């Protein structure tokens, strides 16, 4: 069962599926959507305020607060969707994990 965590009562601002290994990660930006296959995932690194996830073709840079559990989701490849926050969501008073920016860049070859 997928756990959506997008509202204030939820624990995390991304969606995971702990019961199944998912085939890909959907990255939803305000003006574009990427679908990255987990088979292309190389590694993730970071801390509670910044996470970098590297796929063979793209790098994701996620900043915010309370992002440590996001690293666990990458390690288990259980994240199904991660969303760029709307402008109003960036400045609202929220508790718990929060994404402030999400950037996708093509990897350098």
Secondary structure, 3 states (H helix, E strand, C coil): CEECCCCCCCCCCEEEECCCCCCEEEEECCCCEEEEEHHHEEEEEECCCEEEEEECCEEEEEEEECCHHHHHHHHHCCEEEEECCCHHHHHCCCCCCEEEEEEEEECCC
